[in-house]
C-alpha cells in the first residue's frame, strides 16, 4: 500500500509527445510510456522502422500496444485528488518567456524581475519580495531577459549612473575612475531628460498624423470634384456634338475617351498621393507606438540603452498642408467644343489639337514651381556616381566614381555589354526619377553634360549624347554653350562657367541646365514627356587629354 504524503513527480507521468498527462497509457519495450493515440500516430507517420521518440530504439516487428493498468490507476487517482498540474503553457516557461531564476528542474514563467537582485521570479518565488520588509525597496519591473546588461562589465556593479560625456550607462566606481571629471548624472535624471525629448517627438508625430489625416480628407474631396466635373463635362460635350453629329461623330467619341482617360490619370495621381500619405500615417503611428512603448519602460538602463537606437524623425516628403486651388477641371473642354460648334468643319481641323491639349492639361494639385535660388535647388540634390561598366575604355574614373578623366591610352582591354564604343562617354549608376538636382565641375576644352535613357545605343552615331531621341546634352566649350537633342542644335548665348547645374522634374517633363557661379543663369529648359527613367551622362572630347568632369558633392 502506498504511503500517504508521497509527493508524486507529475512530469514523469506526462507524455513526451503531447506534453499532457498520459491518456490510455502504454509502455513500449524500451520502458518509456506514452498515450496510446500519441505513439500510434507517431509510428503511423514514420516511414521507417518504429522507434522510441526519446531513446530512438527501434522495434521489429512493431510492438502490440496494451494499456498499462498500473499507470492508468495512478493517473486516475491524481485526477480525483485534484493534483493534476495546470496546462503546460499556463505556468511553465516557453522559448520566448522569461524564466524564474529560482526554480529548479522545469522552469516556471517569471512574472516580475528585480532590478536590485538582478533576478526574475515566478509567482511563488516572488512572495518574499512582496511580504518581507527587507525587499520593500527593491524595484520590480516586468519580466526582462536583459538584466545582466545592467551590470558593469568592469566592476560587476549595477549601472545606476549615466555619463553624458561618453553617452553610456556606468556604475558608481566608473564615475570615480575612468569617467572621473566627466559630466555624470544619475540614470533616473537622464531618463527624465530623455523622457521630455521623447514626449516632444510624440507630440510632433501626433500633430503630423492630424495634418496628414486632414490632407487625406482634402484629397478625397478632390477626387469627388474631379469625378463630378468630368461627368458633367461629358454630358455637355455630348449635347453640343449632337448638333453637328454628321460632321464630328468620330470626334465626339475621341473627346469622351480623352476626358475619361485623363480623369483616370488624375484620380490615379491623387490616389497615389493619398496612399503615400496614408502609408506615412501608418508609419507615424507605428513610430508613435514604439516611442510610447519605450516611454513605459521602467528600467532606466534599458531605456537609455534603447533610446540612441531610435532614428530621428525624418522630414516629411510632403507639404505641411494641401491647398486645393479653385480651378475648372474639364469645363474648358466644353468651351472649346462650343466654339467648334460655331466654326464647324473648316475650323475643326485646326481646333482639334486645342481640344486634346485642353483635356490633357487638367491638373488637380497646385503645380510645383521650379526652384528659384540655388538653396532651393539644393533641396533636391542627389549624389550621383558613374557606372564603370558603361565607361569608354579611354576614360579613367576616380573620386569614388564621381570624376572622369580623358586618358591618352585605353585603361582596359575588356568590353562590357554596356560600354560606349565610339564616343568617350559614361552613364551614372543611379536611375533618376522625381525631382533631382546635381552639379558638374568641368575642366578642359570640351565637356558634354547629358541625360539619357538606359537603353541608348552603345555604338554608332545614335550613341552620341544629343544625337537621338533618347538623350539630351549640353555641350560646354571654353567660350560658349550649345544644346543638342535628336541631332538638333540650339545655340546658347550666356557667360561660360566651369560649373553646370542640372535640374530634372521627371514627372513634369522638365529638364533645365544652369550656369552656376555667384548666381544661377538658366542656359536651356526642355519641356517634354519622359517615357523611361533617366541616367546622368558625361562625354569628353576627342584628343582633350587631361580634360575632367566631376559630379560635385552637394550639401
C-alpha positions as CSV (number, residue, x, y, z in Angstrom):
1,X,0.0,0.0,0.0
2,X,1.4,3.3,-1.0
3,X,2.4,5.6,1.9
4,X,0.3,8.7,2.2
5,X,2.1,12.0,1.6
6,X,4.4,10.7,-1.0
7,X,5.0,13.6,-3.5
8,X,4.5,12.2,-7.0
9,X,6.6,13.8,-9.7
10,X,3.9,14.5,-12.3
11,X,6.5,15.2,-15.0
12,X,7.2,11.5,-15.1
13,X,3.5,10.9,-15.9
14,X,3.4,13.3,-18.9
15,X,3.5,12.1,-22.5
16,X,6.6,13.5,-24.1
17,X,4.7,13.8,-27.4
18,X,1.6,15.8,-26.3
19,X,3.2,17.1,-23.0
20,X,-0.1,16.3,-21.2
21,X,-0.8,13.7,-18.5
22,X,-0.9,10.2,-20.0
23,X,-4.2,9.1,-21.5
24,X,-4.7,5.3,-22.0
25,X,-1.0,4.9,-21.0
26,X,1.1,2.3,-22.8
27,X,4.6,1.2,-22.1
28,X,6.8,0.2,-25.1
29,X,9.6,-2.4,-24.9
30,X,12.3,0.2,-24.0
31,X,10.4,1.2,-20.9
32,X,9.1,4.6,-21.9
33,X,5.4,5.4,-21.7
34,X,3.1,7.4,-24.0
35,X,-0.5,8.0,-24.7
36,X,-1.7,5.2,-26.9
37,X,-3.0,7.5,-29.6
38,X,0.2,9.6,-29.5
39,X,2.6,6.7,-30.0
40,X,0.3,5.1,-32.6
41,X,0.1,8.4,-34.5
42,X,3.9,8.8,-34.2
43,X,4.5,5.4,-35.7
44,X,1.9,5.8,-38.4
45,X,3.7,9.0,-39.6
46,X,7.1,7.3,-39.7
47,X,8.1,5.6,-43.0
48,X,10.9,3.7,-41.3
49,X,11.0,1.1,-38.6
50,X,9.0,2.0,-35.4
51,X,11.2,3.6,-32.8
52,X,11.0,5.3,-29.4
53,X,10.7,9.1,-29.7
54,X,13.0,9.6,-26.7
55,X,15.8,6.9,-26.8
56,X,15.3,6.2,-30.6
57,X,15.5,2.4,-30.0
58,X,13.9,0.5,-32.9
59,X,11.4,-2.4,-32.7
60,X,11.0,-5.2,-35.1
61,X,8.2,-6.2,-35.5
62,X,6.0,-3.3,-34.5
63,X,5.0,-3.9,-30.8
64,X,1.4,-4.7,-29.9
65,X,0.3,-1.9,-27.6
66,X,-1.6,-2.8,-24.4
67,X,-2.9,-0.3,-21.9
68,X,-0.8,-0.1,-18.7
69,X,-3.3,-0.6,-15.9
70,X,-0.9,0.5,-13.2
71,X,-0.1,3.8,-14.8
72,X,-3.8,4.4,-15.6
73,X,-4.8,3.8,-12.0
74,X,-2.1,6.2,-10.7
75,X,-3.1,9.0,-13.2
76,X,-6.8,8.4,-12.3
77,X,-6.0,9.0,-8.6
78,X,-4.2,12.2,-9.5
79,X,-7.2,13.4,-11.3
80,X,-9.6,12.6,-8.5
81,X,-7.4,14.2,-5.8
82,X,-7.0,17.4,-7.8
83,X,-3.2,17.1,-8.2
84,X,-3.2,17.4,-11.9
85,X,-0.9,20.2,-13.0
86,X,-2.1,23.2,-14.9
87,X,-1.6,23.2,-18.7
88,X,2.0,23.4,-19.8
89,X,1.6,26.8,-21.4
90,X,-0.1,28.3,-18.3
91,X,2.8,28.1,-15.8
92,X,5.9,26.7,-17.5
93,X,8.2,29.0,-19.5
94,X,8.3,28.6,-23.2
95,X,11.2,29.6,-25.6
96,X,10.1,33.2,-25.6
97,X,9.3,33.6,-21.9
98,X,11.5,34.9,-19.1
99,X,12.2,32.0,-16.8
100,X,12.2,32.1,-13.0
101,X,15.9,32.1,-11.7
102,X,15.0,30.3,-8.5
103,X,13.0,27.3,-9.9
104,X,14.8,24.0,-10.3
105,X,14.0,21.4,-12.8
106,X,11.4,22.6,-15.3
107,X,11.4,26.4,-15.0
108,X,8.2,28.4,-14.4
109,X,7.5,31.7,-16.2
110,X,8.6,34.8,-14.4
111,X,6.1,37.4,-13.6
112,X,8.5,40.1,-12.3
113,X,12.1,41.0,-12.5
114,X,14.0,42.8,-9.7
115,X,16.5,45.5,-10.7
116,X,18.3,45.2,-7.3
117,X,18.6,41.4,-7.2
118,X,19.0,41.3,-11.0
119,X,16.9,38.1,-11.0
120,X,13.4,37.1,-12.3
121,X,10.8,35.4,-10.2
122,X,7.7,33.3,-10.7
123,X,4.6,33.9,-8.6
124,X,5.7,31.5,-5.9
125,X,9.3,32.8,-5.5
126,X,8.2,36.4,-5.8
127,X,6.3,36.3,-2.5
128,X,9.4,37.3,-0.3
129,X,9.7,40.5,-2.3
130,X,6.0,41.2,-1.6
131,X,5.9,40.2,2.0
132,X,9.4,40.7,3.6
133,X,10.3,44.2,4.8
134,X,13.9,43.7,3.6
135,X,12.7,43.6,0.0
136,X,10.3,46.5,0.1
137,X,12.7,49.0,-1.5
138,X,13.6,46.6,-4.3
139,X,12.5,47.8,-7.8
140,X,10.2,45.3,-9.5
141,X,9.6,45.6,-13.2
142,X,8.0,43.5,-16.0
143,X,10.0,40.3,-16.7
144,X,13.2,41.1,-18.6
145,X,15.8,38.9,-20.2
146,X,18.3,41.7,-20.3
147,X,19.0,42.2,-16.6
148,X,22.7,41.4,-17.0
149,X,23.1,44.3,-19.3
150,X,22.6,46.5,-16.2
151,X,25.8,45.1,-14.7
152,X,29.1,47.0,-15.3
153,X,31.5,44.6,-17.1
154,X,34.5,46.1,-15.3
155,X,33.3,46.3,-11.7
156,X,30.4,43.9,-11.6
157,X,28.2,46.6,-10.1
158,X,24.8,47.8,-11.1
159,X,25.0,50.7,-13.5
160,X,22.9,53.4,-11.9
161,X,24.6,56.4,-13.4
162,X,24.9,57.9,-16.9
163,X,28.0,59.6,-18.4
164,X,26.8,62.4,-20.7
165,X,30.3,62.9,-22.0
166,X,30.6,59.3,-23.3
167,X,26.8,58.8,-23.7
168,X,26.7,55.5,-21.8
169,X,25.5,53.9,-18.6
170,X,28.1,53.4,-15.9
171,X,28.4,52.3,-12.3
172,X,29.5,54.4,-9.3
173,X,33.0,53.1,-9.4
174,X,33.3,54.0,-13.1
175,X,32.3,57.6,-12.2
176,X,35.3,57.9,-9.9
177,X,37.8,56.1,-12.0
178,X,37.8,56.1,-15.9
179,X,34.9,58.6,-16.1
180,X,36.3,60.9,-13.5
181,X,35.8,64.5,-14.4
182,X,33.1,63.6,-16.9
183,X,29.6,65.1,-16.9
184,X,27.8,62.3,-15.0
185,X,24.2,62.2,-13.6
186,X,22.0,59.5,-12.2
187,X,20.3,57.3,-14.7
188,X,17.0,58.5,-13.3
189,X,17.9,62.1,-14.0
190,X,19.0,61.3,-17.5
191,X,15.9,59.3,-18.1
192,X,13.8,62.3,-17.1
193,X,15.5,64.5,-19.6
194,X,15.3,61.9,-22.4
195,X,11.6,61.3,-21.5
196,X,10.9,65.0,-22.1
197,X,12.5,64.8,-25.5
198,X,10.6,61.7,-26.3
199,X,7.3,63.3,-25.4
200,X,8.1,66.2,-27.7
201,X,8.8,63.8,-30.5
202,X,5.5,62.1,-29.8
203,X,3.7,65.5,-30.0
204,X,5.3,66.2,-33.3
205,X,4.3,62.8,-34.6
206,X,0.7,63.2,-33.4
207,X,0.5,66.6,-34.9
208,X,1.8,65.3,-38.2
209,X,-0.7,62.5,-38.1
210,X,-3.5,65.1,-37.7
211,X,-2.1,67.1,-40.6
212,X,-1.9,64.1,-42.9
213,X,-5.4,63.0,-42.0
214,X,-6.7,66.4,-42.9
215,X,-4.8,66.2,-46.2
216,X,-6.3,62.8,-47.0
217,X,-9.8,64.2,-46.5
218,X,-8.9,67.1,-48.8
219,X,-7.7,64.6,-51.4
220,X,-10.9,62.6,-51.1
221,X,-12.9,65.7,-51.7
222,X,-10.7,66.4,-54.7
223,X,-11.4,63.0,-56.2
224,X,-15.1,63.6,-55.9
225,X,-14.8,67.0,-57.5
226,X,-12.8,65.6,-60.4
227,X,-15.4,62.8,-61.0
228,X,-18.3,65.3,-60.8
229,X,-16.6,67.8,-63.2
230,X,-15.6,65.0,-65.6
231,X,-19.1,63.5,-65.7
232,X,-20.7,66.9,-66.2
233,X,-18.3,67.8,-69.0
234,X,-19.0,64.5,-70.8
235,X,-22.8,65.3,-70.7
236,X,-22.2,68.9,-72.0
237,X,-19.9,67.7,-74.8
238,X,-22.4,65.1,-75.9
239,X,-25.2,67.7,-76.2
240,X,-23.0,70.1,-78.2
241,X,-21.7,67.4,-80.5
242,X,-25.2,66.1,-81.2
243,X,-26.0,69.3,-83.1
244,X,-23.2,68.7,-85.5
245,X,-23.3,64.9,-85.5
246,X,-22.8,64.4,-89.2
247,X,-19.5,66.3,-89.2
248,X,-17.9,65.3,-85.9
249,X,-19.4,62.0,-84.9
250,X,-15.9,60.5,-84.8
251,X,-14.5,63.4,-82.8
252,X,-17.1,63.1,-80.0
253,X,-16.0,59.6,-79.3
254,X,-12.4,60.7,-79.1
255,X,-13.2,63.5,-76.7
256,X,-15.1,61.2,-74.4
257,X,-12.2,58.8,-74.4
258,X,-9.7,61.5,-73.7
259,X,-11.7,63.0,-70.9
260,X,-12.3,59.7,-69.2
261,X,-8.7,58.7,-69.7
262,X,-7.4,61.9,-68.2
263,X,-9.9,61.6,-65.3
264,X,-8.4,58.2,-64.6
265,X,-4.9,59.6,-64.8
266,X,-5.7,62.5,-62.4
267,X,-7.6,60.3,-60.0
268,X,-4.8,57.8,-60.0
269,X,-2.3,60.5,-59.3
270,X,-4.4,61.8,-56.4
271,X,-5.0,58.3,-55.1
272,X,-1.2,57.6,-55.3
273,X,-0.5,60.7,-53.1
274,X,-3.4,59.7,-50.9
275,X,-1.8,56.2,-50.4
276,X,1.6,57.7,-49.7
277,X,0.0,59.9,-47.0
278,X,-1.8,57.0,-45.5
279,X,1.4,55.0,-45.5
280,X,3.1,57.9,-43.8
281,X,0.3,58.0,-41.2
282,X,0.7,54.2,-40.6
283,X,4.5,54.6,-40.2
284,X,4.0,57.6,-37.9
285,X,1.5,55.6,-35.8
286,X,3.9,52.7,-35.6
287,X,6.7,55.1,-34.6
288,X,4.4,56.7,-32.0
289,X,3.7,53.2,-30.6
290,X,7.4,52.5,-30.4
291,X,8.0,55.7,-28.6
292,X,5.1,55.0,-26.3
293,X,6.4,51.5,-25.5
294,X,9.8,53.0,-24.8
295,X,8.4,55.7,-22.6
296,X,6.7,53.0,-20.5
297,X,10.0,51.1,-19.9
298,X,10.5,51.1,-16.1
299,X,14.1,50.0,-16.3
300,X,16.1,53.2,-16.7
301,X,19.2,51.5,-18.1
302,X,17.1,49.6,-20.7
303,X,15.5,52.9,-21.7
304,X,18.9,54.6,-22.2
305,X,20.3,51.6,-24.0
306,X,17.4,51.5,-26.5
307,X,17.0,55.3,-26.8
308,X,20.0,56.0,-29.0
309,X,18.9,53.3,-31.5
310,X,15.8,55.3,-32.3
311,X,16.3,57.2,-35.6
312,X,15.4,60.9,-35.6
313,X,12.1,61.8,-37.0
314,X,12.7,62.3,-40.7
315,X,11.4,65.3,-42.6
316,X,8.1,64.8,-44.3
317,X,8.3,64.4,-48.1
318,X,5.0,66.2,-48.4
319,X,3.9,69.8,-47.7
320,X,2.5,70.5,-44.3
321,X,-0.8,71.2,-45.9
322,X,-2.5,70.7,-49.3
323,X,-4.1,73.8,-50.7
324,X,-6.6,72.9,-53.3
325,X,-6.8,75.7,-55.8
326,X,-10.2,76.6,-57.3
327,X,-10.0,75.7,-60.9
328,X,-12.3,74.5,-63.6
329,X,-11.3,70.9,-64.3
330,X,-12.8,69.9,-67.6
331,X,-15.0,72.9,-68.2
332,X,-12.5,74.4,-70.6
333,X,-13.2,71.4,-72.9
334,X,-16.9,72.4,-73.0
335,X,-15.9,75.9,-74.0
336,X,-13.6,74.6,-76.8
337,X,-16.3,72.3,-78.1
338,X,-18.9,75.1,-78.1
339,X,-16.5,77.2,-80.1
340,X,-16.2,74.4,-82.6
341,X,-20.0,74.2,-83.0
342,X,-19.9,77.7,-84.5
343,X,-16.9,77.3,-86.7
344,X,-18.0,73.8,-88.0
345,X,-15.9,71.6,-90.2
346,X,-13.3,74.1,-91.7
347,X,-12.1,75.1,-88.2
348,X,-12.4,71.6,-86.8
349,X,-9.0,70.5,-88.3
350,X,-7.3,73.5,-86.6
351,X,-9.0,73.4,-83.3
352,X,-8.9,69.6,-82.7
353,X,-5.4,69.8,-81.2
354,X,-6.6,72.6,-78.9
355,X,-9.4,70.3,-77.6
356,X,-6.9,67.5,-76.9
357,X,-4.5,69.8,-75.1
358,X,-7.2,71.2,-73.0
359,X,-8.2,67.8,-71.8
360,X,-4.6,66.6,-71.1
361,X,-3.6,69.7,-69.2
362,X,-6.2,69.2,-66.5
363,X,-4.2,69.4,-63.2
364,X,-5.6,68.7,-59.8
365,X,-2.9,69.7,-57.4
366,X,-1.0,73.0,-57.4
367,X,1.9,72.6,-59.8
368,X,5.3,72.7,-58.1
369,X,7.2,75.6,-59.5
370,X,10.8,75.2,-60.5
371,X,13.2,76.4,-57.7
372,X,14.5,80.0,-58.0
373,X,17.6,80.1,-55.8
374,X,20.5,77.7,-55.5
375,X,19.5,77.0,-52.0
376,X,16.1,75.9,-53.3
377,X,17.7,73.7,-55.9
378,X,19.9,72.1,-53.3
379,X,16.8,70.7,-51.5
380,X,16.6,68.3,-54.4
381,X,20.3,67.5,-54.6
382,X,21.2,63.9,-55.3
383,X,24.6,62.1,-55.1
384,X,25.5,60.6,-58.5
385,X,28.2,58.1,-59.2
386,X,29.4,56.8,-62.6
387,X,28.9,53.2,-63.8
388,X,32.3,51.8,-64.8
389,X,30.6,49.2,-67.0
390,X,29.4,52.0,-69.3
391,X,32.7,54.0,-69.5
392,X,34.6,54.1,-72.7
393,X,38.0,52.5,-72.4
394,X,39.9,55.8,-72.6
395,X,38.1,57.2,-69.6
396,X,39.5,57.0,-66.1
397,X,37.1,57.1,-63.1
398,X,38.2,58.3,-59.7
399,X,37.0,60.1,-56.6
400,X,34.7,57.2,-55.7
401,X,33.5,57.0,-59.3
402,X,32.3,60.7,-59.3
403,X,35.1,62.0,-61.5
404,X,36.1,61.1,-65.1
405,X,39.3,62.0,-66.9
406,X,40.2,61.5,-70.6
407,X,43.4,59.4,-70.9
408,X,45.8,59.2,-73.9
409,X,45.8,55.4,-73.8
410,X,43.0,52.8,-73.1
411,X,42.6,51.9,-69.5
412,X,41.3,48.4,-70.1
413,X,41.2,45.8,-72.8
414,X,37.9,44.5,-71.7
415,X,34.5,45.5,-73.2
416,X,31.3,45.2,-71.1
417,X,28.0,44.9,-72.9
418,X,27.1,48.4,-71.7
419,X,30.4,50.0,-72.7
420,X,30.3,53.0,-75.1
421,X,32.4,52.0,-78.0
422,X,32.8,55.1,-80.3
423,X,32.4,58.1,-78.0
424,X,34.2,58.9,-74.8
425,X,31.0,58.7,-72.7
426,X,29.8,57.3,-69.4
427,X,26.4,57.0,-67.7
428,X,25.5,57.2,-64.0
429,X,24.9,54.1,-61.9
430,X,21.7,55.7,-60.4
431,X,18.5,56.0,-62.3
432,X,16.7,59.4,-61.9
433,X,13.0,59.9,-61.3
434,X,11.0,62.6,-59.4
435,X,12.8,65.9,-58.8
436,X,16.6,65.8,-58.9
437,X,19.4,68.3,-59.0
438,X,23.1,67.9,-59.5
439,X,26.1,69.9,-60.5
440,X,29.1,69.1,-62.7
441,X,32.5,70.8,-62.4
442,X,34.4,70.5,-65.7
443,X,37.9,71.3,-66.9
444,X,39.3,71.2,-70.4
445,X,38.5,72.4,-74.0
446,X,35.2,70.5,-74.2
447,X,32.9,68.5,-72.0
448,X,29.3,67.4,-72.5
449,X,26.8,67.2,-69.6
450,X,23.8,65.0,-70.5
451,X,20.9,62.9,-69.5
452,X,19.9,59.7,-71.4
453,X,17.7,56.6,-71.2
454,X,19.4,53.5,-70.1
455,X,18.8,51.8,-73.5
456,X,20.6,54.4,-75.6
457,X,22.7,52.7,-78.2
458,X,26.3,51.9,-77.3
459,X,27.7,52.2,-80.8
460,X,27.1,54.2,-84.0
461,X,26.1,57.8,-84.4
462,X,22.9,57.4,-82.3
463,X,25.1,56.5,-79.3
464,X,26.4,60.1,-79.1
465,X,24.6,62.1,-76.4
466,X,22.2,64.6,-78.0
467,X,22.0,62.8,-81.4
468,X,19.0,60.7,-80.9
469,X,15.6,60.9,-79.2
470,X,16.9,59.1,-76.2
471,X,19.3,61.7,-74.9
472,X,19.6,65.4,-74.2
473,X,23.0,67.1,-73.9
474,X,24.6,70.5,-73.0
475,X,27.9,70.9,-74.8
476,X,30.4,73.1,-72.8
477,X,33.2,74.8,-74.7
478,X,35.6,77.4,-73.3
479,X,33.7,80.2,-74.9
480,X,30.2,79.0,-75.5
481,X,27.4,76.5,-74.7
482,X,25.2,74.5,-77.1
483,X,22.2,72.2,-76.6
484,X,21.5,69.1,-78.6
485,X,18.6,66.7,-78.8
486,X,17.7,64.3,-81.7
487,X,20.6,65.9,-83.7
488,X,19.0,69.3,-83.5
489,X,21.4,72.1,-82.2
490,X,20.3,75.1,-80.1
491,X,22.9,77.8,-79.7
492,X,23.1,79.4,-76.3
493,X,24.3,82.9,-75.6
494,X,25.4,83.1,-72.0
495,X,28.5,83.6,-69.9
496,X,30.6,80.4,-69.6
497,X,31.3,79.0,-66.1
498,X,33.2,75.9,-65.1
499,X,30.2,74.5,-63.1
500,X,26.9,73.4,-64.6
501,X,23.7,72.7,-62.7
502,X,21.1,70.2,-64.0
503,X,17.5,70.2,-62.7
504,X,15.1,67.4,-63.6
505,X,11.5,67.1,-62.8
506,X,10.8,63.7,-64.4
507,X,7.1,63.7,-63.7
508,X,6.5,67.2,-65.1
509,X,8.8,66.5,-68.1
510,X,11.1,69.4,-67.2
511,X,14.9,69.4,-67.8
512,X,16.8,72.6,-67.1
513,X,20.6,73.4,-67.4
514,X,22.1,76.2,-65.4
515,X,25.4,78.0,-65.4
516,X,26.5,78.1,-61.7
517,X,28.8,80.9,-60.4
518,X,27.9,83.6,-57.9
519,X,24.4,83.3,-59.3
520,X,22.5,80.8,-61.4
521,X,21.8,81.5,-65.0
522,X,19.3,79.4,-67.0
523,X,21.0,78.1,-70.1
524,X,18.3,75.9,-71.6
525,X,15.0,74.4,-70.5
526,X,13.3,71.3,-72.0
527,X,9.6,70.6,-71.7
528,X,8.7,67.1,-72.9
529,X,7.4,63.7,-71.7
530,X,9.9,61.3,-70.4
531,X,8.9,57.7,-71.1
532,X,11.6,56.0,-69.1
533,X,13.8,56.7,-66.1
534,X,16.9,58.7,-66.9
535,X,20.6,58.5,-66.2
536,X,23.0,61.3,-65.9
537,X,25.8,61.2,-68.5
538,X,29.2,62.8,-69.3
539,X,31.2,63.0,-72.5
540,X,34.7,64.3,-73.0
541,X,36.1,65.5,-76.3
542,X,38.5,63.5,-78.6
543,X,42.1,64.5,-78.0
544,X,41.3,66.5,-74.9
545,X,43.9,64.7,-72.8
546,X,43.6,65.6,-69.1
547,X,40.1,67.0,-69.5
548,X,37.9,66.2,-66.5
549,X,34.3,66.3,-65.3
550,X,33.1,65.6,-61.8
551,X,29.8,65.3,-60.1
552,X,30.1,67.7,-57.1
553,X,29.3,66.7,-53.6
554,X,26.4,69.0,-52.6
555,X,25.4,69.8,-49.0
